[in-house]
Amino acid sequence: MKLKLKKGDEALVISGAEKGKKSKVLEVDAGKLKVRLQGVRVQTHFDKKEGIQKKEGWIDYSNVRLISSAPKSK
């Protein structure tokens, strides 16, 4: 299945706890149909070496809508 979203696009969260937030796509997992958006679903992760970190969590592809696509580079 071909996904409409790709890294660098701007997307809108259309359902869930983060509904209404606009953000940039950081990563897309086509196999699991999940996306990561900048500043959306931020989770705390503890690592022994690096300490406490804040990371974006995965959101289901069906809960996100494309607003504008990233410019194509030549």
N, CA, C and O atoms as a Tripos MOL2 file, in Angstrom:
@<TRIPOS>MOLECULE
protein
  296   295    74     0     0
PROTEIN
NO_CHARGES

@<TRIPOS>ATOM
      1 N           0.8430   -1.1840    0.0000 N.3       1 MET1
      2 CA          0.0000    0.0000    0.0000 C.3       1 MET1
      3 C           0.8900    1.2490    0.0000 C.2       1 MET1
      4 O           1.7900    1.3720    0.8310 O.2       1 MET1
      5 N           0.6430    2.1490   -0.9060 N.am      2 LYS2
      6 CA          1.4220    3.3740   -1.0040 C.3       2 LYS2
      7 C           0.8330    4.4140   -0.0580 C.2       2 LYS2
      8 O          -0.3690    4.6800   -0.0790 O.2       2 LYS2
      9 N           1.6950    4.9970    0.7710 N.am      3 LEU3
     10 CA          1.2480    6.0060    1.7240 C.3       3 LEU3
     11 C           1.4080    7.3940    1.1210 C.2       3 LEU3
     12 O           2.3370    7.6440    0.3530 O.2       3 LEU3
     13 N           0.4950    8.2960    1.4740 N.am      4 LYS4
     14 CA          0.5470    9.6600    0.9630 C.3       4 LYS4
     15 C           1.5450   10.5150    1.7360 C.2       4 LYS4
     16 O           2.0790   11.4810    1.1900 O.2       4 LYS4
     17 N           1.8020   10.1790    2.9910 N.am      5 LEU5
     18 CA          2.7340   10.9480    3.8200 C.3       5 LEU5
     19 C           4.1590   10.4720    3.6140 C.2       5 LEU5
     20 O           4.4120    9.2870    3.3970 O.2       5 LEU5
     21 N           5.0880   11.4210    3.6860 N.am      6 LYS6
     22 CA          6.5050   11.0580    3.6730 C.3       6 LYS6
     23 C           7.2500   12.0210    4.5940 C.2       6 LYS6
     24 O           6.6920   13.0280    5.0300 O.2       6 LYS6
     25 N           8.4820   11.7160    4.8810 N.am      7 LYS7
     26 CA          9.3050   12.5260    5.7720 C.3       7 LYS7
     27 C           9.4030   13.9580    5.2540 C.2       7 LYS7
     28 O           9.6840   14.1880    4.0780 O.2       7 LYS7
     29 N           9.1650   14.9190    6.1530 N.am      8 GLY8
     30 CA          9.2620   16.3220    5.7860 C.3       8 GLY8
     31 C           7.9310   16.9840    5.4720 C.2       8 GLY8
     32 O           7.8540   18.2120    5.4380 O.2       8 GLY8
     33 N           6.8770   16.1990    5.2390 N.am      9 ASP9
     34 CA          5.5520   16.7530    4.9730 C.3       9 ASP9
     35 C           4.9760   17.3960    6.2300 C.2       9 ASP9
     36 O           5.4130   17.1110    7.3450 O.2       9 ASP9
     37 N           3.9870   18.2710    6.0320 N.am     10 GLU10
     38 CA          3.2620   18.8490    7.1640 C.3      10 GLU10
     39 C           1.9330   18.1150    7.2730 C.2      10 GLU10
     40 O           1.2390   17.9180    6.2750 O.2      10 GLU10
     41 N           1.5780   17.7060    8.5110 N.am     11 ALA11
     42 CA          0.3760   16.9160    8.7210 C.3      11 ALA11
     43 C          -0.4440   17.4660    9.8880 C.2      11 ALA11
     44 O           0.0660   18.2000   10.7340 O.2      11 ALA11
     45 N          -1.7260   17.0960    9.9130 N.am     12 LEU12
     46 CA         -2.6570   17.4900   10.9550 C.3      12 LEU12
     47 C          -3.1840   16.2360   11.6310 C.2      12 LEU12
     48 O          -3.5790   15.2860   10.9550 O.2      12 LEU12
     49 N          -3.1940   16.2240   12.9710 N.am     13 VAL13
     50 CA         -3.7520   15.1020   13.7180 C.3      13 VAL13
     51 C          -5.2610   15.3000   13.7470 C.2      13 VAL13
     52 O          -5.7390   16.3310   14.2200 O.2      13 VAL13
     53 N          -6.0200   14.3190   13.2460 N.am     14 ILE14
     54 CA         -7.4650   14.4730   13.1260 C.3      14 ILE14
     55 C          -8.2540   13.7240   14.1860 C.2      14 ILE14
     56 O          -9.4670   13.9090   14.2770 O.2      14 ILE14
     57 N          -7.6080   12.8820   14.9940 N.am     15 SER15
     58 CA         -8.3170   12.2130   16.0770 C.3      15 SER15
     59 C          -7.3350   11.7940   17.1660 C.2      15 SER15
     60 O          -6.1340   11.6650   16.9260 O.2      15 SER15
     61 N          -7.8640   11.5860   18.3570 N.am     16 GLY16
     62 CA         -7.0390   11.1880   19.4920 C.3      16 GLY16
     63 C          -6.7920   12.3430   20.4410 C.2      16 GLY16
     64 O          -7.3800   13.4140   20.2930 O.2      16 GLY16
     65 N          -5.9240   12.1240   21.4120 N.am     17 ALA17
     66 CA         -5.6420   13.1140   22.4520 C.3      17 ALA17
     67 C          -4.9510   14.3580   21.9040 C.2      17 ALA17
     68 O          -5.0880   15.4370   22.4810 O.2      17 ALA17
     69 N          -4.2190   14.2330   20.8150 N.am     18 GLU18
     70 CA         -3.4610   15.3470   20.2290 C.3      18 GLU18
     71 C          -4.2080   15.9970   19.0640 C.2      18 GLU18
     72 O          -3.5910   16.6840   18.2500 O.2      18 GLU18
     73 N          -5.5160   15.7950   18.9710 N.am     19 LYS19
     74 CA         -6.3380   16.2790   17.8660 C.3      19 LYS19
     75 C          -6.1690   17.7880   17.6520 C.2      19 LYS19
     76 O          -6.1950   18.5690   18.6030 O.2      19 LYS19
     77 N          -5.9990   18.1790   16.3930 N.am     20 GLY20
     78 CA         -5.8900   19.5830   16.0310 C.3      20 GLY20
     79 C          -4.4710   20.1080   15.9050 C.2      20 GLY20
     80 O          -4.2790   21.2380   15.4550 O.2      20 GLY20
     81 N          -3.4760   19.3280   16.2850 N.am     21 LYS21
     82 CA         -2.0870   19.7820   16.2020 C.3      21 LYS21
     83 C          -1.5490   19.6090   14.7850 C.2      21 LYS21
     84 O          -1.7540   18.5760   14.1480 O.2      21 LYS21
     85 N          -0.8530   20.6470   14.3030 N.am     22 LYS22
     86 CA         -0.1720   20.5960   13.0080 C.3      22 LYS22
     87 C           1.3100   20.4070   13.2760 C.2      22 LYS22
     88 O           1.8700   21.0370   14.1740 O.2      22 LYS22
     89 N           1.9450   19.5390   12.4980 N.am     23 SER23
     90 CA          3.3400   19.2590   12.7450 C.3      23 SER23
     91 C           4.0150   18.6740   11.5150 C.2      23 SER23
     92 O           3.3590   18.3040   10.5410 O.2      23 SER23
     93 N           5.3440   18.5980   11.5790 N.am     24 LYS24
     94 CA          6.1780   18.0480   10.5180 C.3      24 LYS24
     95 C           6.3660   16.5480   10.7450 C.2      24 LYS24
     96 O           6.5430   16.1120   11.8830 O.2      24 LYS24
     97 N           6.3280   15.7560    9.6700 N.am     25 VAL25
     98 CA          6.5220   14.3110    9.7450 C.3      25 VAL25
     99 C           8.0110   14.0220    9.9120 C.2      25 VAL25
    100 O           8.8280   14.4370    9.0890 O.2      25 VAL25
    101 N           8.3610   13.3030   10.9910 N.am     26 LEU26
    102 CA          9.7530   12.9470   11.2550 C.3      26 LEU26
    103 C          10.1240   11.5980   10.6630 C.2      26 LEU26
    104 O          11.2390   11.4050   10.1800 O.2      26 LEU26
    105 N           9.1740   10.6610   10.7060 N.am     27 GLU27
    106 CA          9.4730    9.2920   10.2980 C.3      27 GLU27
    107 C           8.1720    8.5860    9.9130 C.2      27 GLU27
    108 O           7.1190    8.8780   10.4810 O.2      27 GLU27
    109 N           8.2370    7.6630    8.9550 N.am     28 VAL28
    110 CA          7.0790    6.8860    8.5220 C.3      28 VAL28
    111 C           7.4570    5.4150    8.5310 C.2      28 VAL28
    112 O           8.4990    5.0320    7.9980 O.2      28 VAL28
    113 N           6.5960    4.5780    9.1470 N.am     29 ASP29
    114 CA          6.7770    3.1300    9.1360 C.3      29 ASP29
    115 C           5.6460    2.5380    8.2910 C.2      29 ASP29
    116 O           4.5370    2.3380    8.7850 O.2      29 ASP29
    117 N           5.9310    2.2620    7.0250 N.am     30 ALA30
    118 CA          4.9100    1.7960    6.0920 C.3      30 ALA30
    119 C           4.4070    0.3940    6.4340 C.2      30 ALA30
    120 O           3.2520    0.0710    6.1570 O.2      30 ALA30
    121 N           5.2450   -0.4300    7.0230 N.am     31 GLY31
    122 CA          4.8490   -1.7930    7.3710 C.3      31 GLY31
    123 C           3.8010   -1.8430    8.4700 C.2      31 GLY31
    124 O           2.8630   -2.6380    8.4050 O.2      31 GLY31
    125 N           3.9580   -0.9970    9.4750 N.am     32 LYS32
    126 CA          3.0410   -0.9660   10.6130 C.3      32 LYS32
    127 C           1.9810    0.1300   10.4940 C.2      32 LYS32
    128 O           1.1100    0.2450   11.3560 O.2      32 LYS32
    129 N           2.0510    0.9440    9.4170 N.am     33 LEU33
    130 CA          1.1440    2.0760    9.1940 C.3      33 LEU33
    131 C           1.1550    3.0450   10.3700 C.2      33 LEU33
    132 O           0.1050    3.4110   10.8980 O.2      33 LEU33
    133 N           2.3570    3.4540   10.7720 N.am     34 LYS34
    134 CA          2.5380    4.4060   11.8770 C.3      34 LYS34
    135 C           3.4060    5.5680   11.4060 C.2      34 LYS34
    136 O           4.2340    5.4090   10.5090 O.2      34 LYS34
    137 N           3.2110    6.7440   12.0170 N.am     35 VAL35
    138 CA          4.0190    7.9210   11.7170 C.3      35 VAL35
    139 C           4.4550    8.5940   13.0080 C.2      35 VAL35
    140 O           3.8050    8.4560   14.0440 O.2      35 VAL35
    141 N           5.5640    9.3250   12.9340 N.am     36 ARG36
    142 CA          6.0470   10.1480   14.0500 C.3      36 ARG36
    143 C           5.9710   11.5990   13.6180 C.2      36 ARG36
    144 O           6.4470   11.9590   12.5420 O.2      36 ARG36
    145 N           5.3690   12.4370   14.4610 N.am     37 LEU37
    146 CA          5.2490   13.8570   14.1810 C.3      37 LEU37
    147 C           6.0170   14.6400   15.2260 C.2      37 LEU37
    148 O           6.0490   14.2610   16.3970 O.2      37 LEU37
    149 N           6.6340   15.7320   14.8060 N.am     38 GLN38
    150 CA          7.4540   16.5530   15.6920 C.3      38 GLN38
    151 C           6.5730   17.2190   16.7520 C.2      38 GLN38
    152 O           5.6400   17.9500   16.4210 O.2      38 GLN38
    153 N           6.8760   16.9620   18.0330 N.am     39 GLY39
    154 CA          6.1730   17.5860   19.1430 C.3      39 GLY39
    155 C           4.8230   16.9870   19.4760 C.2      39 GLY39
    156 O           4.1030   17.5340   20.3110 O.2      39 GLY39
    157 N           4.4570   15.8760   18.8490 N.am     40 VAL40
    158 CA          3.1720   15.2360   19.0910 C.3      40 VAL40
    159 C           3.4130   13.8840   19.7620 C.2      40 VAL40
    160 O           4.2940   13.1300   19.3490 O.2      40 VAL40
    161 N           2.6290   13.5810   20.7950 N.am     41 ARG41
    162 CA          2.7250   12.3500   21.5790 C.3      41 ARG41
    163 C           4.1400   12.1790   22.1450 C.2      41 ARG41
    164 O           4.7790   11.1460   21.9460 O.2      41 ARG41
    165 N           4.6140   13.2050   22.8480 N.am     42 VAL42
    166 CA          5.9510   13.1940   23.4250 C.3      42 VAL42
    167 C           5.9540   12.2790   24.6460 C.2      42 VAL42
    168 O           5.1040   12.4060   25.5270 O.2      42 VAL42
    169 N           6.9100   11.3610   24.6910 N.am     43 GLN43
    170 CA          7.0290   10.3870   25.7660 C.3      43 GLN43
    171 C           8.3650   10.5510   26.4630 C.2      43 GLN43
    172 O           9.3420   10.9860   25.8530 O.2      43 GLN43
    173 N           8.4090   10.2030   27.7460 N.am     44 THR44
    174 CA          9.6440   10.2480   28.5100 C.3      44 THR44
    175 C          10.3040    8.8790   28.4410 C.2      44 THR44
    176 O           9.6640    7.8560   28.6850 O.2      44 THR44
    177 N          11.5880    8.8700   28.1080 N.am     45 HIS45
    178 CA         12.3510    7.6280   28.0020 C.3      45 HIS45
    179 C          13.5830    7.7480   28.8990 C.2      45 HIS45
    180 O          14.3080    8.7410   28.8390 O.2      45 HIS45
    181 N          13.8130    6.7280   29.7320 N.am     46 PHE46
    182 CA         14.9750    6.7440   30.6080 C.3      46 PHE46
    183 C          16.0380    5.8020   30.0740 C.2      46 PHE46
    184 O          15.7590    4.6410   29.7770 O.2      46 PHE46
    185 N          17.2680    6.3100   29.9520 N.am     47 ASP47
    186 CA         18.4070    5.5310   29.5050 C.3      47 ASP47
    187 C          19.5050    5.6770   30.5550 C.2      47 ASP47
    188 O          19.7710    6.7850   31.0210 O.2      47 ASP47
    189 N          20.1380    4.5780   30.9260 N.am     48 LYS48
    190 CA         21.1700    4.6270   31.9740 C.3      48 LYS48
    191 C          22.3360    5.5320   31.5890 C.2      48 LYS48
    192 O          22.8680    6.2430   32.4400 O.2      48 LYS48
    193 N          22.7360    5.5150   30.3340 N.am     49 LYS49
    194 CA         23.8860    6.3090   29.9000 C.3      49 LYS49
    195 C          23.5340    7.7800   29.7030 C.2      49 LYS49
    196 O          24.2760    8.6600   30.1390 O.2      49 LYS49
    197 N          22.4170    8.0470   29.0550 N.am     50 GLU50
    198 CA         22.0660    9.4080   28.6830 C.3      50 GLU50
    199 C          21.0560   10.0720   29.6170 C.2      50 GLU50
    200 O          20.8350   11.2780   29.5080 O.2      50 GLU50
    201 N          20.4430    9.3300   30.5220 N.am     51 GLY51
    202 CA         19.4740    9.8940   31.4530 C.3      51 GLY51
    203 C          18.0840    9.9990   30.8490 C.2      51 GLY51
    204 O          17.7240    9.2360   29.9520 O.2      51 GLY51
    205 N          17.3110   10.9490   31.3470 N.am     52 ILE52
    206 CA         15.9340   11.1200   30.8980 C.3      52 ILE52
    207 C          15.9070   11.8730   29.5690 C.2      52 ILE52
    208 O          16.5680   12.8980   29.4010 O.2      52 ILE52
    209 N          15.1170   11.3300   28.6200 N.am     53 GLN53
    210 CA         14.9890   11.9360   27.2990 C.3      53 GLN53
    211 C          13.5120   12.0720   26.9550 C.2      53 GLN53
    212 O          12.6850   11.2910   27.4270 O.2      53 GLN53
    213 N          13.1870   13.0460   26.1460 N.am     54 LYS54
    214 CA         11.8360   13.2160   25.6170 C.3      54 LYS54
    215 C          11.8720   12.8140   24.1470 C.2      54 LYS54
    216 O          12.6890   13.3280   23.3820 O.2      54 LYS54
    217 N          10.9840   11.8920   23.7460 N.am     55 LYS55
    218 CA         10.9360   11.4060   22.3720 C.3      55 LYS55
    219 C           9.4970   11.3960   21.8840 C.2      55 LYS55
    220 O           8.5700   11.2040   22.6700 O.2      55 LYS55
    221 N           9.3130   11.6020   20.5830 N.am     56 GLU56
    222 CA          7.9960   11.5140   19.9850 C.3      56 GLU56
    223 C           7.6060   10.0510   19.8190 C.2      56 GLU56
    224 O           8.4240    9.2140   19.4390 O.2      56 GLU56
    225 N           6.3440    9.7580   20.1100 N.am     57 GLY57
    226 CA          5.8390    8.3960   19.9630 C.3      57 GLY57
    227 C           5.1700    8.2090   18.6070 C.2      57 GLY57
    228 O           4.9630    9.1680   17.8640 O.2      57 GLY57
    229 N           4.8360    6.9630   18.2990 N.am     58 TRP58
    230 CA          4.1920    6.6250   17.0330 C.3      58 TRP58
    231 C           2.6990    6.9170   17.1020 C.2      58 TRP58
    232 O           2.0720    6.7290   18.1450 O.2      58 TRP58
    233 N           2.1310    7.3780   15.9900 N.am     59 ILE59
    234 CA          0.6970    7.6230   15.8540 C.3      59 ILE59
    235 C           0.2180    6.8040   14.6620 C.2      59 ILE59
    236 O           0.9380    6.6520   13.6750 O.2      59 ILE59
    237 N          -0.9960    6.2810   14.7570 N.am     60 ASP60
    238 CA         -1.5470    5.5010   13.6640 C.3      60 ASP60
    239 C          -1.7580    6.3900   12.4320 C.2      60 ASP60
    240 O          -2.1850    7.5390   12.5490 O.2      60 ASP60
    241 N          -1.4570    5.8490   11.2720 N.am     61 TYR61
    242 CA         -1.5380    6.5810   10.0070 C.3      61 TYR61
    243 C          -2.9470    7.1120    9.7410 C.2      61 TYR61
    244 O          -3.1050    8.1740    9.1390 O.2      61 TYR61
    245 N          -3.9700    6.3800   10.1850 N.am     62 SER62
    246 CA         -5.3510    6.7890    9.9240 C.3      62 SER62
    247 C          -5.7740    8.0030   10.7460 C.2      62 SER62
    248 O          -6.8070    8.6070   10.4540 O.2      62 SER62
    249 N          -5.0020    8.3730   11.7630 N.am     63 ASN63
    250 CA         -5.3310    9.5170   12.6110 C.3      63 ASN63
    251 C          -4.6540   10.8020   12.1440 C.2      63 ASN63
    252 O          -4.7050   11.8130   12.8450 O.2      63 ASN63
    253 N          -4.0270   10.7790   10.9780 N.am     64 VAL64
    254 CA         -3.2560   11.9150   10.4840 C.3      64 VAL64
    255 C          -3.6910   12.2370    9.0540 C.2      64 VAL64
    256 O          -3.9670   11.3370    8.2600 O.2      64 VAL64
    257 N          -3.7500   13.5470    8.7340 N.am     65 ARG65
    258 CA         -4.1120   13.9830    7.3800 C.3      65 ARG65
    259 C          -3.0060   14.8900    6.8380 C.2      65 ARG65
    260 O          -2.4620   15.7200    7.5650 O.2      65 ARG65
    261 N          -2.6890   14.7270    5.5880 N.am     66 LEU66
    262 CA         -1.6740   15.5380    4.9070 C.3      66 LEU66
    263 C          -2.1830   16.9650    4.7140 C.2      66 LEU66
    264 O          -3.2960   17.1670    4.2280 O.2      66 LEU66
    265 N          -1.3720   17.9550    5.0940 N.am     67 ILE67
    266 CA         -1.7090   19.3670    4.8580 C.3      67 ILE67
    267 C          -0.9350   19.8720    3.6550 C.2      67 ILE67
    268 O          -1.5270   20.3870    2.7060 O.2      67 ILE67
    269 N           0.3780   19.7320    3.6850 N.am     68 SER68
    270 CA          1.2030   20.1440    2.5460 C.3      68 SER68
    271 C           2.4000   19.2140    2.4330 C.2      68 SER68
    272 O           2.9560   18.7740    3.4390 O.2      68 SER68
    273 N           2.7810   18.9250    1.2220 N.am     69 SER69
    274 CA          3.9040   18.0120    1.0060 C.3      69 SER69
    275 C           5.2170   18.8070    0.9850 C.2      69 SER69
    276 O           5.2360   20.0030    0.6930 O.2      69 SER69
    277 N           6.2940   18.1170    1.2970 N.am     70 ALA70
    278 CA          7.6300   18.7280    1.3020 C.3      70 ALA70
    279 C           8.0490   19.0320   -0.1240 C.2      70 ALA70
    280 O           7.7040   18.2860   -1.0400 O.2      70 ALA70
    281 N           8.7860   20.1150   -0.3280 N.am     71 PRO71
    282 CA          9.2660   20.4260   -1.6750 C.3      71 PRO71
    283 C          10.2200   19.3380   -2.1590 C.2      71 PRO71
    284 O          11.0360   18.8260   -1.3920 O.2      71 PRO71
    285 N          10.1090   18.9960   -3.4260 N.am     72 LYS72
    286 CA         10.9850   17.9760   -3.9930 C.3      72 LYS72
    287 C          12.3460   18.5710   -4.2830 C.2      72 LYS72
    288 O          12.4490   19.6510   -4.8650 O.2      72 LYS72
    289 N          13.4010   17.8610   -3.8730 N.am     73 SER73
    290 CA         14.7690   18.3240   -4.1370 C.3      73 SER73
    291 C          15.2770   17.6730   -5.4260 C.2      73 SER73
    292 O          14.9340   16.5310   -5.7320 O.2      73 SER73
    293 N          16.0820   18.3980   -6.1610 N.am     74 LYS74
    294 CA         16.5970   17.8720   -7.4300 C.3      74 LYS74
    295 C          17.9370   17.2380   -7.2540 C.2      74 LYS74
    296 O          18.5180   16.7430   -8.2200 O.2      74 LYS74
@<TRIPOS>BOND
     1     1     2 1
     2     2     3 1
     3     3     4 2
     4     3     5 am
     5     5     6 1
     6     6     7 1
     7     7     8 2
     8     7     9 am
     9     9    10 1
    10    10    11 1
    11    11    12 2
    12    11    13 am
    13    13    14 1
    14    14    15 1
    15    15    16 2
    16    15    17 am
    17    17    18 1
    18    18    19 1
    19    19    20 2
    20    19    21 am
    21    21    22 1
    22    22    23 1
    23    23    24 2
    24    23    25 am
    25    25    26 1
    26    26    27 1
    27    27    28 2
    28    27    29 am
    29    29    30 1
    30    30    31 1
    31    31    32 2
    32    31    33 am
    33    33    34 1
    34    34    35 1
    35    35    36 2
    36    35    37 am
    37    37    38 1
    38    38    39 1
    39    39    40 2
    40    39    41 am
    41    41    42 1
    42    42    43 1
    43    43    44 2
    44    43    45 am
    45    45    46 1
    46    46    47 1
    47    47    48 2
    48    47    49 am
    49    49    50 1
    50    50    51 1
    51    51    52 2
    52    51    53 am
    53    53    54 1
    54    54    55 1
    55    55    56 2
    56    55    57 am
    57    57    58 1
    58    58    59 1
    59    59    60 2
    60    59    61 am
    61    61    62 1
    62    62    63 1
    63    63    64 2
    64    63    65 am
    65    65    66 1
    66    66    67 1
    67    67    68 2
    68    67    69 am
    69    69    70 1
    70    70    71 1
    71    71    72 2
    72    71    73 am
    73    73    74 1
    74    74    75 1
    75    75    76 2
    76    75    77 am
    77    77    78 1
    78    78    79 1
    79    79    80 2
    80    79    81 am
    81    81    82 1
    82    82    83 1
    83    83    84 2
    84    83    85 am
    85    85    86 1
    86    86    87 1
    87    87    88 2
    88    87    89 am
    89    89    90 1
    90    90    91 1
    91    91    92 2
    92    91    93 am
    93    93    94 1
    94    94    95 1
    95    95    96 2
    96    95    97 am
    97    97    98 1
    98    98    99 1
    99    99   100 2
   100    99   101 am
   101   101   102 1
   102   102   103 1
   103   103   104 2
   104   103   105 am
   105   105   106 1
   106   106   107 1
   107   107   108 2
   108   107   109 am
   109   109   110 1
   110   110   111 1
   111   111   112 2
   112   111   113 am
   113   113   114 1
   114   114   115 1
   115   115   116 2
   116   115   117 am
   117   117   118 1
   118   118   119 1
   119   119   120 2
   120   119   121 am
   121   121   122 1
   122   122   123 1
   123   123   124 2
   124   123   125 am
   125   125   126 1
   126   126   127 1
   127   127   128 2
   128   127   129 am
   129   129   130 1
   130   130   131 1
   131   131   132 2
   132   131   133 am
   133   133   134 1
   134   134   135 1
   135   135   136 2
   136   135   137 am
   137   137   138 1
   138   138   139 1
   139   139   140 2
   140   139   141 am
   141   141   142 1
   142   142   143 1
   143   143   144 2
   144   143   145 am
   145   145   146 1
   146   146   147 1
   147   147   148 2
   148   147   149 am
   149   149   150 1
   150   150   151 1
   151   151   152 2
   152   151   153 am
   153   153   154 1
   154   154   155 1
   155   155   156 2
   156   155   157 am
   157   157   158 1
   158   158   159 1
   159   159   160 2
   160   159   161 am
   161   161   162 1
   162   162   163 1
   163   163   164 2
   164   163   165 am
   165   165   166 1
   166   166   167 1
   167   167   168 2
   168   167   169 am
   169   169   170 1
   170   170   171 1
   171   171   172 2
   172   171   173 am
   173   173   174 1
   174   174   175 1
   175   175   176 2
   176   175   177 am
   177   177   178 1
   178   178   179 1
   179   179   180 2
   180   179   181 am
   181   181   182 1
   182   182   183 1
   183   183   184 2
   184   183   185 am
   185   185   186 1
   186   186   187 1
   187   187   188 2
   188   187   189 am
   189   189   190 1
   190   190   191 1
   191   191   192 2
   192   191   193 am
   193   193   194 1
   194   194   195 1
   195   195   196 2
   196   195   197 am
   197   197   198 1
   198   198   199 1
   199   199   200 2
   200   199   201 am
   201   201   202 1
   202   202   203 1
   203   203   204 2
   204   203   205 am
   205   205   206 1
   206   206   207 1
   207   207   208 2
   208   207   209 am
   209   209   210 1
   210   210   211 1
   211   211   212 2
   212   211   213 am
   213   213   214 1
   214   214   215 1
   215   215   216 2
   216   215   217 am
   217   217   218 1
   218   218   219 1
   219   219   220 2
   220   219   221 am
   221   221   222 1
   222   222   223 1
   223   223   224 2
   224   223   225 am
   225   225   226 1
   226   226   227 1
   227   227   228 2
   228   227   229 am
   229   229   230 1
   230   230   231 1
   231   231   232 2
   232   231   233 am
   233   233   234 1
   234   234   235 1
   235   235   236 2
   236   235   237 am
   237   237   238 1
   238   238   239 1
   239   239   240 2
   240   239   241 am
   241   241   242 1
   242   242   243 1
   243   243   244 2
   244   243   245 am
   245   245   246 1
   246   246   247 1
   247   247   248 2
   248   247   249 am
   249   249   250 1
   250   250   251 1
   251   251   252 2
   252   251   253 am
   253   253   254 1
   254   254   255 1
   255   255   256 2
   256   255   257 am
   257   257   258 1
   258   258   259 1
   259   259   260 2
   260   259   261 am
   261   261   262 1
   262   262   263 1
   263   263   264 2
   264   263   265 am
   265   265   266 1
   266   266   267 1
   267   267   268 2
   268   267   269 am
   269   269   270 1
   270   270   271 1
   271   271   272 2
   272   271   273 am
   273   273   274 1
   274   274   275 1
   275   275   276 2
   276   275   277 am
   277   277   278 1
   278   278   279 1
   279   279   280 2
   280   279   281 am
   281   281   282 1
   282   282   283 1
   283   283   284 2
   284   283   285 am
   285   285   286 1
   286   286   287 1
   287   287   288 2
   288   287   289 am
   289   289   290 1
   290   290   291 1
   291   291   292 2
   292   291   293 am
   293   293   294 1
   294   294   295 1
   295   295   296 2
@<TRIPOS>SUBSTRUCTURE
     1 MET1         2 RESIDUE 1 A MET
     2 LYS2         6 RESIDUE 1 A LYS
     3 LEU3        10 RESIDUE 1 A LEU
     4 LYS4        14 RESIDUE 1 A LYS
     5 LEU5        18 RESIDUE 1 A LEU
     6 LYS6        22 RESIDUE 1 A LYS
     7 LYS7        26 RESIDUE 1 A LYS
     8 GLY8        30 RESIDUE 1 A GLY
     9 ASP9        34 RESIDUE 1 A ASP
    10 GLU10       38 RESIDUE 1 A GLU
    11 ALA11       42 RESIDUE 1 A ALA
    12 LEU12       46 RESIDUE 1 A LEU
    13 VAL13       50 RESIDUE 1 A VAL
    14 ILE14       54 RESIDUE 1 A ILE
    15 SER15       58 RESIDUE 1 A SER
    16 GLY16       62 RESIDUE 1 A GLY
    17 ALA17       66 RESIDUE 1 A ALA
    18 GLU18       70 RESIDUE 1 A GLU
    19 LYS19       74 RESIDUE 1 A LYS
    20 GLY20       78 RESIDUE 1 A GLY
    21 LYS21       82 RESIDUE 1 A LYS
    22 LYS22       86 RESIDUE 1 A LYS
    23 SER23       90 RESIDUE 1 A SER
    24 LYS24       94 RESIDUE 1 A LYS
    25 VAL25       98 RESIDUE 1 A VAL
    26 LEU26      102 RESIDUE 1 A LEU
    27 GLU27      106 RESIDUE 1 A GLU
    28 VAL28      110 RESIDUE 1 A VAL
    29 ASP29      114 RESIDUE 1 A ASP
    30 ALA30      118 RESIDUE 1 A ALA
    31 GLY31      122 RESIDUE 1 A GLY
    32 LYS32      126 RESIDUE 1 A LYS
    33 LEU33      130 RESIDUE 1 A LEU
    34 LYS34      134 RESIDUE 1 A LYS
    35 VAL35      138 RESIDUE 1 A VAL
    36 ARG36      142 RESIDUE 1 A ARG
    37 LEU37      146 RESIDUE 1 A LEU
    38 GLN38      150 RESIDUE 1 A GLN
    39 GLY39      154 RESIDUE 1 A GLY
    40 VAL40      158 RESIDUE 1 A VAL
    41 ARG41      162 RESIDUE 1 A ARG
    42 VAL42      166 RESIDUE 1 A VAL
    43 GLN43      170 RESIDUE 1 A GLN
    44 THR44      174 RESIDUE 1 A THR
    45 HIS45      178 RESIDUE 1 A HIS
    46 PHE46      182 RESIDUE 1 A PHE
    47 ASP47      186 RESIDUE 1 A ASP
    48 LYS48      190 RESIDUE 1 A LYS
    49 LYS49      194 RESIDUE 1 A LYS
    50 GLU50      198 RESIDUE 1 A GLU
    51 GLY51      202 RESIDUE 1 A GLY
    52 ILE52      206 RESIDUE 1 A ILE
    53 GLN53      210 RESIDUE 1 A GLN
    54 LYS54      214 RESIDUE 1 A LYS
    55 LYS55      218 RESIDUE 1 A LYS
    56 GLU56      222 RESIDUE 1 A GLU
    57 GLY57      226 RESIDUE 1 A GLY
    58 TRP58      230 RESIDUE 1 A TRP
    59 ILE59      234 RESIDUE 1 A ILE
    60 ASP60      238 RESIDUE 1 A ASP
    61 TYR61      242 RESIDUE 1 A TYR
    62 SER62      246 RESIDUE 1 A SER
    63 ASN63      250 RESIDUE 1 A ASN
    64 VAL64      254 RESIDUE 1 A VAL
    65 ARG65      258 RESIDUE 1 A ARG
    66 LEU66      262 RESIDUE 1 A LEU
    67 ILE67      266 RESIDUE 1 A ILE
    68 SER68      270 RESIDUE 1 A SER
    69 SER69      274 RESIDUE 1 A SER
    70 ALA70      278 RESIDUE 1 A ALA
    71 PRO71      282 RESIDUE 1 A PRO
    72 LYS72      286 RESIDUE 1 A LYS
    73 SER73      290 RESIDUE 1 A SER
    74 LYS74      294 RESIDUE 1 A LYS
